[in-house]
Amino acid sequence: MSGRSDSFSPLSPAAHDEHGHRPDLEFASEPDRPARADERILEEVSASLAADVALDASRIEVSVVDGDVRLTGFVDTAAQKREARNRARRPFGVRRVRNDLRIMVPGEPIATETGQ
């Protein structure tokens, strides 16, 4: 058991189509290493962040490329930054998480990505 608390199981019969294939999987260059569709990972990470009442998910941007998740935006505390990273790691198919979230300092203006 991996210790993951989500209810999705890759062995669940409901997770396979009538031919025994996982509809949300795409195969990487090596056929024995399936890679999950980035769109599906993005949906699950975003939903997980939105489900946490302690996080303001509207201030967090999520992007996924080849199973690598990147978090950008702002949180209020280091604990929220860690929790966002932990939630981003959970979905099946996530290879790595790059946590570029910034902790807001009270009274400091929010800088844009272009520095303006």
N, C-alpha and C positions, 0 to 999 in steps of 0.2 A: 504494500500500500504506500502510495507516494505522500500521503498526508494532505493532499488537496481536498478542499472542502466543497468543491463544486459538484453538482449532481450529474454532469456529463460523463459518460463512460465510453471510451472508444470501442469497447467490446459490446456495447448495448445493441441488441438487434434492431432497435428503432433508428440507430445511426447509420444503417446500411440500406441501400435500395434493393429491389427484387433480385438483382444479380450479385448481391453481396458486396457491392462497392460503396465506399463512403462518398456521398455526393459533394461534401465540402472539402475534399482533398484533391490536390493536383500533385502529380509526381514531379519531383525534382529531376535533375540530370541523371541521378542514380535511381533506377526503378525501385530499389528496396528501401529508399529513404523518402517517404511521402512528405510533401510540404503542404501545409494547410493554406487555403486561399487567404490572401492578405485582407480582403474585404470582410471575411468572416471573423478573423482575429480582431480587426478594427471594431467591428460591431460588439464583440464580447468585451473587449477592454473598455470601450466607451460606456457600455451598459454597467459594467462593474464599478467604474468611477462614479457614474451618476447615482448608483444605488447607495453609495456611502454618504450618509447625511453630514459627516464631518468635513467632506470635501466640497468645494464649489467647482463642479465639473465644467461649468461655463467658462472658467478661466484656464482650463487645461486643453491643449490641442494634442491630438494623438495622430501619429502617422505610422504606417507599417509598410516596409519594403522587404520582400523575401523573408518574412517571419521576424524581422528585426523591428521592434517597436521603439518609437521615439516620443517622449513626453516633453512638451514645451508649455510655457505659460507661467502662472504664478500660484503659489499657495501661501498660507499664513505662517506655517511652522515647519520645522524639520521633521516632526512626526508625520505631518500630512504628506510631505515629500516622500518619506519612506513608505507610507501606506499606499500612495499612488503607484510607486514602483512595485510593491508587492502585489497589488491588484493587477498590474500590467503583466506580470510574470505568469499568472495563473492559467490563462487559456491555453488549450492544447495547440501546439504549433509555434508558440513563441520561442524563438531561438535566443534572442538577447533583448535587453531593455536599456536604452540610453535615456537616462533621466536628466534632462536639461531644465527641469522646473527650477524657478527662482523663488526664494523666500522673500515676501514683501516686507519691507521695513516701514513701520508706521510713519506717515508723513512724507515718505519718499514718493515722487511721481513715478508712474509706470512708464518705463522706456519701451519704445516699439522695437521690433526686430531690426529696423534700419537705424536705430539709435537716435531718432528724432523725438 
